């Protein structure tokens, strides 16, 4: 797969769907191949996975309601 800014942009834009297993099989294979050969995009995916894991604790009752409301407001913008 071609390596370059436009290919990286396309892969980065697909990472959420990639993680959700929502890409068509051919596109998923292309993204996986790119991730296997592009350290920058692979690092971005690792950061995204780490962020998702860290944010799993943000549920009602675990975080004080005002803090949770502020976070939800911030992410919704």
PDB file of N, CA, C and O in Angstrom:
ATOM      1  N   UNK A   1       0.844  -1.182   0.000  1.00  0.00           N
ATOM      2  CA  UNK A   1       0.000   0.000   0.000  1.00  0.00           C
ATOM      3  C   UNK A   1       0.883   1.238   0.000  1.00  0.00           C
ATOM      4  O   UNK A   1       1.898   1.290   0.694  1.00  0.00           O
ATOM      5  N   UNK A   2       0.498   2.207  -0.765  1.00  0.00           N
ATOM      6  CA  UNK A   2       1.267   3.442  -0.878  1.00  0.00           C
ATOM      7  C   UNK A   2       1.328   4.155   0.468  1.00  0.00           C
ATOM      8  O   UNK A   2       0.327   4.269   1.174  1.00  0.00           O
ATOM      9  N   UNK A   3       2.521   4.632   0.806  1.00  0.00           N
ATOM     10  CA  UNK A   3       2.712   5.388   2.037  1.00  0.00           C
ATOM     11  C   UNK A   3       2.846   6.860   1.688  1.00  0.00           C
ATOM     12  O   UNK A   3       3.676   7.231   0.858  1.00  0.00           O
ATOM     13  N   UNK A   4       2.055   7.681   2.303  1.00  0.00           N
ATOM     14  CA  UNK A   4       2.123   9.110   2.066  1.00  0.00           C
ATOM     15  C   UNK A   4       1.045   9.795   2.873  1.00  0.00           C
ATOM     16  O   UNK A   4       0.157   9.146   3.427  1.00  0.00           O
ATOM     17  N   UNK A   5       1.128  11.119   2.936  1.00  0.00           N
ATOM     18  CA  UNK A   5       0.170  11.860   3.761  1.00  0.00           C
ATOM     19  C   UNK A   5      -1.292  11.564   3.429  1.00  0.00           C
ATOM     20  O   UNK A   5      -2.110  11.432   4.339  1.00  0.00           O
ATOM     21  N   UNK A   6      -1.634  11.458   2.144  1.00  0.00           N
ATOM     22  CA  UNK A   6      -3.038  11.234   1.803  1.00  0.00           C
ATOM     23  C   UNK A   6      -3.484   9.837   2.219  1.00  0.00           C
ATOM     24  O   UNK A   6      -4.615   9.662   2.671  1.00  0.00           O
ATOM     25  N   UNK A   7      -2.616   8.844   2.075  1.00  0.00           N
ATOM     26  CA  UNK A   7      -2.963   7.484   2.520  1.00  0.00           C
ATOM     27  C   UNK A   7      -3.084   7.446   4.039  1.00  0.00           C
ATOM     28  O   UNK A   7      -4.006   6.827   4.569  1.00  0.00           O
ATOM     29  N   UNK A   8      -2.170   8.097   4.738  1.00  0.00           N
ATOM     30  CA  UNK A   8      -2.243   8.145   6.199  1.00  0.00           C
ATOM     31  C   UNK A   8      -3.532   8.852   6.639  1.00  0.00           C
ATOM     32  O   UNK A   8      -4.197   8.399   7.570  1.00  0.00           O
ATOM     33  N   UNK A   9      -3.882   9.945   5.982  1.00  0.00           N
ATOM     34  CA  UNK A   9      -5.118  10.656   6.322  1.00  0.00           C
ATOM     35  C   UNK A   9      -6.325   9.745   6.158  1.00  0.00           C
ATOM     36  O   UNK A   9      -7.217   9.742   7.006  1.00  0.00           O
ATOM     37  N   UNK A  10      -6.361   8.979   5.088  1.00  0.00           N
ATOM     38  CA  UNK A  10      -7.485   8.072   4.840  1.00  0.00           C
ATOM     39  C   UNK A  10      -7.538   6.971   5.899  1.00  0.00           C
ATOM     40  O   UNK A  10      -8.618   6.610   6.366  1.00  0.00           O
ATOM     41  N   UNK A  11      -6.392   6.446   6.274  1.00  0.00           N
ATOM     42  CA  UNK A  11      -6.354   5.403   7.302  1.00  0.00           C
ATOM     43  C   UNK A  11      -6.780   5.972   8.650  1.00  0.00           C
ATOM     44  O   UNK A  11      -7.590   5.365   9.351  1.00  0.00           O
ATOM     45  N   UNK A  12      -6.248   7.118   9.014  1.00  0.00           N
ATOM     46  CA  UNK A  12      -6.607   7.715  10.305  1.00  0.00           C
ATOM     47  C   UNK A  12      -8.099   8.024  10.382  1.00  0.00           C
ATOM     48  O   UNK A  12      -8.708   7.890  11.444  1.00  0.00           O
ATOM     49  N   UNK A  13      -8.685   8.434   9.267  1.00  0.00           N
ATOM     50  CA  UNK A  13     -10.122   8.712   9.235  1.00  0.00           C
ATOM     51  C   UNK A  13     -10.946   7.433   9.366  1.00  0.00           C
ATOM     52  O   UNK A  13     -12.132   7.495   9.689  1.00  0.00           O
ATOM     53  N   UNK A  14     -10.333   6.279   9.120  1.00  0.00           N
ATOM     54  CA  UNK A  14     -11.036   4.995   9.172  1.00  0.00           C
ATOM     55  C   UNK A  14     -10.827   4.232  10.471  1.00  0.00           C
ATOM     56  O   UNK A  14     -11.402   3.157  10.643  1.00  0.00           O
ATOM     57  N   UNK A  15     -10.024   4.752  11.388  1.00  0.00           N
ATOM     58  CA  UNK A  15      -9.657   3.969  12.563  1.00  0.00           C
ATOM     59  C   UNK A  15     -10.837   3.610  13.461  1.00  0.00           C
ATOM     60  O   UNK A  15     -10.876   2.504  13.999  1.00  0.00           O
ATOM     61  N   UNK A  16     -11.782   4.499  13.634  1.00  0.00           N
ATOM     62  CA  UNK A  16     -12.931   4.175  14.480  1.00  0.00           C
ATOM     63  C   UNK A  16     -13.711   3.012  13.869  1.00  0.00           C
ATOM     64  O   UNK A  16     -14.068   2.062  14.566  1.00  0.00           O
ATOM     65  N   UNK A  17     -13.971   3.092  12.566  1.00  0.00           N
ATOM     66  CA  UNK A  17     -14.663   1.992  11.895  1.00  0.00           C
ATOM     67  C   UNK A  17     -13.823   0.717  11.923  1.00  0.00           C
ATOM     68  O   UNK A  17     -14.363  -0.385  12.027  1.00  0.00           O
ATOM     69  N   UNK A  18     -12.514   0.866  11.832  1.00  0.00           N
ATOM     70  CA  UNK A  18     -11.621  -0.290  11.909  1.00  0.00           C
ATOM     71  C   UNK A  18     -11.766  -0.975  13.263  1.00  0.00           C
ATOM     72  O   UNK A  18     -11.904  -2.196  13.331  1.00  0.00           O
ATOM     73  N   UNK A  19     -11.734  -0.194  14.338  1.00  0.00           N
ATOM     74  CA  UNK A  19     -11.874  -0.758  15.676  1.00  0.00           C
ATOM     75  C   UNK A  19     -13.254  -1.358  15.913  1.00  0.00           C
ATOM     76  O   UNK A  19     -13.393  -2.334  16.651  1.00  0.00           O
ATOM     77  N   UNK A  20     -14.269  -0.776  15.291  1.00  0.00           N
ATOM     78  CA  UNK A  20     -15.645  -1.271  15.433  1.00  0.00           C
ATOM     79  C   UNK A  20     -15.942  -2.425  14.478  1.00  0.00           C
ATOM     80  O   UNK A  20     -17.060  -2.940  14.459  1.00  0.00           O
ATOM     81  N   UNK A  21     -14.958  -2.830  13.692  1.00  0.00           N
ATOM     82  CA  UNK A  21     -15.117  -3.883  12.677  1.00  0.00           C
ATOM     83  C   UNK A  21     -16.258  -3.545  11.715  1.00  0.00           C
ATOM     84  O   UNK A  21     -17.063  -4.398  11.343  1.00  0.00           O
ATOM     85  N   UNK A  22     -16.296  -2.258  11.324  1.00  0.00           N
ATOM     86  CA  UNK A  22     -17.372  -1.771  10.464  1.00  0.00           C
ATOM     87  C   UNK A  22     -16.911  -1.432   9.047  1.00  0.00           C
ATOM     88  O   UNK A  22     -17.666  -0.841   8.275  1.00  0.00           O
ATOM     89  N   UNK A  23     -15.692  -1.799   8.708  1.00  0.00           N
ATOM     90  CA  UNK A  23     -15.192  -1.541   7.352  1.00  0.00           C
ATOM     91  C   UNK A  23     -15.494  -2.732   6.454  1.00  0.00           C
ATOM     92  O   UNK A  23     -15.516  -3.870   6.922  1.00  0.00           O
ATOM     93  N   UNK A  24     -15.724  -2.482   5.172  1.00  0.00           N
ATOM     94  CA  UNK A  24     -15.848  -3.600   4.234  1.00  0.00           C
ATOM     95  C   UNK A  24     -14.549  -4.419   4.267  1.00  0.00           C
ATOM     96  O   UNK A  24     -13.481  -3.859   4.515  1.00  0.00           O
ATOM     97  N   UNK A  25     -14.624  -5.712   4.026  1.00  0.00           N
ATOM     98  CA  UNK A  25     -13.437  -6.571   4.143  1.00  0.00           C
ATOM     99  C   UNK A  25     -12.213  -6.076   3.370  1.00  0.00           C
ATOM    100  O   UNK A  25     -11.101  -6.111   3.896  1.00  0.00           O
ATOM    101  N   UNK A  26     -12.399  -5.623   2.147  1.00  0.00           N
ATOM    102  CA  UNK A  26     -11.255  -5.150   1.364  1.00  0.00           C
ATOM    103  C   UNK A  26     -10.612  -3.915   1.967  1.00  0.00           C
ATOM    104  O   UNK A  26      -9.387  -3.799   2.003  1.00  0.00           O
ATOM    105  N   UNK A  27     -11.430  -3.002   2.436  1.00  0.00           N
ATOM    106  CA  UNK A  27     -10.896  -1.780   3.052  1.00  0.00           C
ATOM    107  C   UNK A  27     -10.210  -2.114   4.372  1.00  0.00           C
ATOM    108  O   UNK A  27      -9.154  -1.566   4.688  1.00  0.00           O
ATOM    109  N   UNK A  28     -10.825  -3.025   5.145  1.00  0.00           N
ATOM    110  CA  UNK A  28     -10.229  -3.431   6.418  1.00  0.00           C
ATOM    111  C   UNK A  28      -8.842  -4.025   6.185  1.00  0.00           C
ATOM    112  O   UNK A  28      -7.902  -3.717   6.918  1.00  0.00           O
ATOM    113  N   UNK A  29      -8.713  -4.873   5.166  1.00  0.00           N
ATOM    114  CA  UNK A  29      -7.417  -5.478   4.847  1.00  0.00           C
ATOM    115  C   UNK A  29      -6.406  -4.408   4.447  1.00  0.00           C
ATOM    116  O   UNK A  29      -5.236  -4.484   4.821  1.00  0.00           O
ATOM    117  N   UNK A  30      -6.861  -3.405   3.683  1.00  0.00           N
ATOM    118  CA  UNK A  30      -5.960  -2.323   3.288  1.00  0.00           C
ATOM    119  C   UNK A  30      -5.492  -1.496   4.473  1.00  0.00           C
ATOM    120  O   UNK A  30      -4.322  -1.122   4.558  1.00  0.00           O
ATOM    121  N   UNK A  31      -6.414  -1.213   5.387  1.00  0.00           N
ATOM    122  CA  UNK A  31      -6.046  -0.455   6.591  1.00  0.00           C
ATOM    123  C   UNK A  31      -5.074  -1.277   7.434  1.00  0.00           C
ATOM    124  O   UNK A  31      -4.081  -0.746   7.932  1.00  0.00           O
ATOM    125  N   UNK A  32      -5.356  -2.566   7.594  1.00  0.00           N
ATOM    126  CA  UNK A  32      -4.464  -3.432   8.378  1.00  0.00           C
ATOM    127  C   UNK A  32      -3.071  -3.487   7.759  1.00  0.00           C
ATOM    128  O   UNK A  32      -2.072  -3.439   8.476  1.00  0.00           O
ATOM    129  N   UNK A  33      -2.998  -3.586   6.439  1.00  0.00           N
ATOM    130  CA  UNK A  33      -1.698  -3.611   5.762  1.00  0.00           C
ATOM    131  C   UNK A  33      -0.956  -2.298   5.986  1.00  0.00           C
ATOM    132  O   UNK A  33       0.246  -2.296   6.253  1.00  0.00           O
ATOM    133  N   UNK A  34      -1.667  -1.193   5.876  1.00  0.00           N
ATOM    134  CA  UNK A  34      -1.033   0.106   6.092  1.00  0.00           C
ATOM    135  C   UNK A  34      -0.518   0.206   7.527  1.00  0.00           C
ATOM    136  O   UNK A  34       0.612   0.634   7.759  1.00  0.00           O
ATOM    137  N   UNK A  35      -1.353  -0.193   8.489  1.00  0.00           N
ATOM    138  CA  UNK A  35      -0.945  -0.131   9.893  1.00  0.00           C
ATOM    139  C   UNK A  35       0.279  -0.992  10.161  1.00  0.00           C
ATOM    140  O   UNK A  35       1.102  -0.664  11.015  1.00  0.00           O
ATOM    141  N   UNK A  36       0.398  -2.096   9.429  1.00  0.00           N
ATOM    142  CA  UNK A  36       1.547  -2.973   9.596  1.00  0.00           C
ATOM    143  C   UNK A  36       2.837  -2.411   9.041  1.00  0.00           C
ATOM    144  O   UNK A  36       3.923  -2.874   9.391  1.00  0.00           O
ATOM    145  N   UNK A  37       2.726  -1.418   8.178  1.00  0.00           N
ATOM    146  CA  UNK A  37       3.937  -0.870   7.564  1.00  0.00           C
ATOM    147  C   UNK A  37       4.160   0.610   7.850  1.00  0.00           C
ATOM    148  O   UNK A  37       5.139   1.185   7.375  1.00  0.00           O
ATOM    149  N   UNK A  38       3.270   1.237   8.617  1.00  0.00           N
ATOM    150  CA  UNK A  38       3.401   2.671   8.907  1.00  0.00           C
ATOM    151  C   UNK A  38       3.458   2.878  10.422  1.00  0.00           C
ATOM    152  O   UNK A  38       2.427   2.842  11.093  1.00  0.00           O
ATOM    153  N   UNK A  39       4.648   3.091  10.954  1.00  0.00           N
ATOM    154  CA  UNK A  39       4.788   3.256  12.400  1.00  0.00           C
ATOM    155  C   UNK A  39       3.966   4.431  12.962  1.00  0.00           C
ATOM    156  O   UNK A  39       3.463   4.354  14.083  1.00  0.00           O
ATOM    157  N   UNK A  40       3.836   5.493  12.198  1.00  0.00           N
ATOM    158  CA  UNK A  40       3.083   6.654  12.684  1.00  0.00           C
ATOM    159  C   UNK A  40       1.603   6.342  12.864  1.00  0.00           C
ATOM    160  O   UNK A  40       1.009   6.691  13.885  1.00  0.00           O
ATOM    161  N   UNK A  41       1.016   5.693  11.883  1.00  0.00           N
ATOM    162  CA  UNK A  41      -0.402   5.334  11.979  1.00  0.00           C
ATOM    163  C   UNK A  41      -0.626   4.249  13.031  1.00  0.00           C
ATOM    164  O   UNK A  41      -1.632   4.265  13.740  1.00  0.00           O
ATOM    165  N   UNK A  42       0.312   3.307  13.130  1.00  0.00           N
ATOM    166  CA  UNK A  42       0.206   2.268  14.157  1.00  0.00           C
ATOM    167  C   UNK A  42       0.270   2.887  15.548  1.00  0.00           C
ATOM    168  O   UNK A  42      -0.437   2.450  16.456  1.00  0.00           O
ATOM    169  N   UNK A  43       1.112   3.898  15.719  1.00  0.00           N
ATOM    170  CA  UNK A  43       1.201   4.584  17.015  1.00  0.00           C
ATOM    171  C   UNK A  43      -0.100   5.321  17.315  1.00  0.00           C
ATOM    172  O   UNK A  43      -0.557   5.337  18.457  1.00  0.00           O
ATOM    173  N   UNK A  44      -0.693   5.927  16.297  1.00  0.00           N
ATOM    174  CA  UNK A  44      -1.960   6.629  16.469  1.00  0.00           C
ATOM    175  C   UNK A  44      -3.044   5.641  16.913  1.00  0.00           C
ATOM    176  O   UNK A  44      -3.838   5.949  17.802  1.00  0.00           O
ATOM    177  N   UNK A  45      -3.078   4.457  16.295  1.00  0.00           N
ATOM    178  CA  UNK A  45      -4.036   3.426  16.672  1.00  0.00           C
ATOM    179  C   UNK A  45      -3.806   2.991  18.118  1.00  0.00           C
ATOM    180  O   UNK A  45      -4.765   2.809  18.867  1.00  0.00           O
ATOM    181  N   UNK A  46      -2.564   2.826  18.510  1.00  0.00           N
ATOM    182  CA  UNK A  46      -2.251   2.446  19.894  1.00  0.00           C
ATOM    183  C   UNK A  46      -2.734   3.511  20.871  1.00  0.00           C
ATOM    184  O   UNK A  46      -3.257   3.187  21.937  1.00  0.00           O
ATOM    185  N   UNK A  47      -2.560   4.780  20.512  1.00  0.00           N
ATOM    186  CA  UNK A  47      -3.043   5.878  21.367  1.00  0.00           C
ATOM    187  C   UNK A  47      -4.562   5.854  21.464  1.00  0.00           C
ATOM    188  O   UNK A  47      -5.120   6.067  22.541  1.00  0.00           O
ATOM    189  N   UNK A  48      -5.225   5.599  20.358  1.00  0.00           N
ATOM    190  CA  UNK A  48      -6.682   5.543  20.351  1.00  0.00           C
ATOM    191  C   UNK A  48      -7.171   4.406  21.241  1.00  0.00           C
ATOM    192  O   UNK A  48      -8.111   4.583  22.016  1.00  0.00           O
ATOM    193  N   UNK A  49      -6.546   3.254  21.135  1.00  0.00           N
ATOM    194  CA  UNK A  49      -6.919   2.117  21.989  1.00  0.00           C
ATOM    195  C   UNK A  49      -6.672   2.429  23.461  1.00  0.00           C
ATOM    196  O   UNK A  49      -7.492   2.081  24.311  1.00  0.00           O
ATOM    197  N   UNK A  50      -5.563   3.076  23.770  1.00  0.00           N
ATOM    198  CA  UNK A  50      -5.262   3.439  25.160  1.00  0.00           C
ATOM    199  C   UNK A  50      -6.269   4.446  25.696  1.00  0.00           C
ATOM    200  O   UNK A  50      -6.682   4.362  26.853  1.00  0.00           O
ATOM    201  N   UNK A  51      -6.662   5.391  24.864  1.00  0.00           N
ATOM    202  CA  UNK A  51      -7.652   6.393  25.274  1.00  0.00           C
ATOM    203  C   UNK A  51      -9.001   5.735  25.550  1.00  0.00           C
ATOM    204  O   UNK A  51      -9.655   6.041  26.547  1.00  0.00           O
ATOM    205  N   UNK A  52      -9.408   4.840  24.673  1.00  0.00           N
ATOM    206  CA  UNK A  52     -10.674   4.124  24.867  1.00  0.00           C
ATOM    207  C   UNK A  52     -10.631   3.330  26.169  1.00  0.00           C
ATOM    208  O   UNK A  52     -11.591   3.349  26.939  1.00  0.00           O
ATOM    209  N   UNK A  53      -9.538   2.642  26.417  1.00  0.00           N
ATOM    210  CA  UNK A  53      -9.410   1.854  27.649  1.00  0.00           C
ATOM    211  C   UNK A  53      -9.453   2.752  28.881  1.00  0.00           C
ATOM    212  O   UNK A  53     -10.091   2.410  29.876  1.00  0.00           O
ATOM    213  N   UNK A  54      -8.780   3.891  28.820  1.00  0.00           N
ATOM    214  CA  UNK A  54      -8.755   4.799  29.969  1.00  0.00           C
ATOM    215  C   UNK A  54     -10.120   5.424  30.231  1.00  0.00           C
ATOM    216  O   UNK A  54     -10.481   5.674  31.381  1.00  0.00           O
ATOM    217  N   UNK A  55     -10.872   5.675  29.175  1.00  0.00           N
ATOM    218  CA  UNK A  55     -12.165   6.342  29.331  1.00  0.00           C
ATOM    219  C   UNK A  55     -13.296   5.386  29.714  1.00  0.00           C
ATOM    220  O   UNK A  55     -14.404   5.833  30.011  1.00  0.00           O
ATOM    221  N   UNK A  56     -13.033   4.091  29.710  1.00  0.00           N
ATOM    222  CA  UNK A  56     -14.077   3.135  30.086  1.00  0.00           C
ATOM    223  C   UNK A  56     -14.564   3.363  31.514  1.00  0.00           C
ATOM    224  O   UNK A  56     -15.695   3.006  31.845  1.00  0.00           O
ATOM    225  N   UNK A  57     -13.727   3.950  32.356  1.00  0.00           N
ATOM    226  CA  UNK A  57     -14.120   4.176  33.747  1.00  0.00           C
ATOM    227  C   UNK A  57     -15.091   5.346  33.888  1.00  0.00           C
ATOM    228  O   UNK A  57     -15.647   5.545  34.968  1.00  0.00           O
ATOM    229  N   UNK A  58     -15.307   6.117  32.839  1.00  0.00           N
ATOM    230  CA  UNK A  58     -16.165   7.300  32.921  1.00  0.00           C
ATOM    231  C   UNK A  58     -17.635   6.910  32.791  1.00  0.00           C
ATOM    232  O   UNK A  58     -18.265   7.120  31.754  1.00  0.00           O
ATOM    233  N   UNK A  59     -18.143   6.355  33.837  1.00  0.00           N
ATOM    234  CA  UNK A  59     -19.537   5.946  33.879  1.00  0.00           C
ATOM    235  C   UNK A  59     -20.219   6.654  35.048  1.00  0.00           C
ATOM    236  O   UNK A  59     -19.558   7.095  35.989  1.00  0.00           O
ATOM    237  N   UNK A  60     -21.522   6.757  34.981  1.00  0.00           N
ATOM    238  CA  UNK A  60     -22.267   7.360  36.072  1.00  0.00           C
ATOM    239  C   UNK A  60     -21.948   6.628  37.373  1.00  0.00           C
ATOM    240  O   UNK A  60     -21.904   5.399  37.412  1.00  0.00           O
ATOM    241  N   UNK A  61     -21.729   7.392  38.424  1.00  0.00           N
ATOM    242  CA  UNK A  61     -21.450   6.812  39.728  1.00  0.00           C
ATOM    243  C   UNK A  61     -19.980   6.624  40.018  1.00  0.00           C
ATOM    244  O   UNK A  61     -19.602   6.487  41.181  1.00  0.00           O
ATOM    245  N   UNK A  62     -19.137   6.612  39.003  1.00  0.00           N
ATOM    246  CA  UNK A  62     -17.708   6.426  39.207  1.00  0.00           C
ATOM    247  C   UNK A  62     -17.005   7.782  39.270  1.00  0.00           C
ATOM    248  O   UNK A  62     -16.095   7.988  40.073  1.00  0.00           O
ATOM    249  N   UNK A  63     -17.432   8.674  38.432  1.00  0.00           N
ATOM    250  CA  UNK A  63     -16.871  10.025  38.363  1.00  0.00           C
ATOM    251  C   UNK A  63     -17.936  10.974  38.921  1.00  0.00           C
ATOM    252  O   UNK A  63     -19.121  10.803  38.634  1.00  0.00           O
ATOM    253  N   UNK A  64     -17.529  11.970  39.715  1.00  0.00           N
ATOM    254  CA  UNK A  64     -18.519  12.915  40.243  1.00  0.00           C
ATOM    255  C   UNK A  64     -19.360  13.510  39.110  1.00  0.00           C
ATOM    256  O   UNK A  64     -18.811  13.869  38.068  1.00  0.00           O
ATOM    257  N   UNK A  65     -20.683  13.621  39.293  1.00  0.00           N
ATOM    258  CA  UNK A  65     -21.571  14.110  38.231  1.00  0.00           C
ATOM    259  C   UNK A  65     -21.134  15.414  37.568  1.00  0.00           C
ATOM    260  O   UNK A  65     -21.222  15.510  36.344  1.00  0.00           O
ATOM    261  N   UNK A  66     -20.665  16.429  38.310  1.00  0.00           N
ATOM    262  CA  UNK A  66     -20.254  17.662  37.613  1.00  0.00           C
ATOM    263  C   UNK A  66     -19.050  17.444  36.687  1.00  0.00           C
ATOM    264  O   UNK A  66     -18.968  18.052  35.619  1.00  0.00           O
ATOM    265  N   UNK A  67     -18.139  16.595  37.090  1.00  0.00           N
ATOM    266  CA  UNK A  67     -16.964  16.313  36.259  1.00  0.00           C
ATOM    267  C   UNK A  67     -17.392  15.545  35.012  1.00  0.00           C
ATOM    268  O   UNK A  67     -16.947  15.854  33.907  1.00  0.00           O
ATOM    269  N   UNK A  68     -18.247  14.554  35.186  1.00  0.00           N
ATOM    270  CA  UNK A  68     -18.740  13.779  34.059  1.00  0.00           C
ATOM    271  C   UNK A  68     -19.520  14.650  33.083  1.00  0.00           C
ATOM    272  O   UNK A  68     -19.373  14.510  31.869  1.00  0.00           O
ATOM    273  N   UNK A  69     -20.348  15.548  33.607  1.00  0.00           N
ATOM    274  CA  UNK A  69     -21.116  16.462  32.749  1.00  0.00           C
ATOM    275  C   UNK A  69     -20.188  17.373  31.957  1.00  0.00           C
ATOM    276  O   UNK A  69     -20.412  17.615  30.771  1.00  0.00           O
ATOM    277  N   UNK A  70     -19.144  17.878  32.614  1.00  0.00           N
ATOM    278  CA  UNK A  70     -18.190  18.749  31.924  1.00  0.00           C
ATOM    279  C   UNK A  70     -17.448  17.991  30.826  1.00  0.00           C
ATOM    280  O   UNK A  70     -17.216  18.534  29.746  1.00  0.00           O
ATOM    281  N   UNK A  71     -17.078  16.748  31.094  1.00  0.00           N
ATOM    282  CA  UNK A  71     -16.389  15.941  30.085  1.00  0.00           C
ATOM    283  C   UNK A  71     -17.312  15.670  28.901  1.00  0.00           C
ATOM    284  O   UNK A  71     -16.912  15.812  27.745  1.00  0.00           O
ATOM    285  N   UNK A  72     -18.551  15.278  29.199  1.00  0.00           N
ATOM    286  CA  UNK A  72     -19.499  15.011  28.099  1.00  0.00           C
ATOM    287  C   UNK A  72     -19.720  16.256  27.265  1.00  0.00           C
ATOM    288  O   UNK A  72     -19.779  16.184  26.037  1.00  0.00           O
ATOM    289  N   UNK A  73     -19.841  17.389  27.921  1.00  0.00           N
ATOM    290  CA  UNK A  73     -20.028  18.651  27.195  1.00  0.00           C
ATOM    291  C   UNK A  73     -18.815  18.941  26.314  1.00  0.00           C
ATOM    292  O   UNK A  73     -18.960  19.348  25.162  1.00  0.00           O
ATOM    293  N   UNK A  74     -17.643  18.732  26.852  1.00  0.00           N
ATOM    294  CA  UNK A  74     -16.412  18.993  26.105  1.00  0.00           C
ATOM    295  C   UNK A  74     -16.307  18.091  24.881  1.00  0.00           C
ATOM    296  O   UNK A  74     -15.934  18.551  23.801  1.00  0.00           O
ATOM    297  N   UNK A  75     -16.635  16.805  25.041  1.00  0.00           N
ATOM    298  CA  UNK A  75     -16.522  15.875  23.927  1.00  0.00           C
ATOM    299  C   UNK A  75     -17.610  16.075  22.898  1.00  0.00           C
ATOM    300  O   UNK A  75     -17.420  15.720  21.735  1.00  0.00           O
ATOM    301  N   UNK A  76     -18.745  16.632  23.287  1.00  0.00           N
ATOM    302  CA  UNK A  76     -19.832  16.802  22.330  1.00  0.00           C
ATOM    303  C   UNK A  76     -19.621  18.009  21.419  1.00  0.00           C
ATOM    304  O   UNK A  76     -20.297  18.136  20.398  1.00  0.00           O
ATOM    305  N   UNK A  77     -18.709  18.879  21.770  1.00  0.00           N
ATOM    306  CA  UNK A  77     -18.443  20.061  20.930  1.00  0.00           C
ATOM    307  C   UNK A  77     -17.593  19.746  19.745  1.00  0.00           C
ATOM    308  O   UNK A  77     -17.287  20.635  18.951  1.00  0.00           O
TER     309      UNK A  77
END
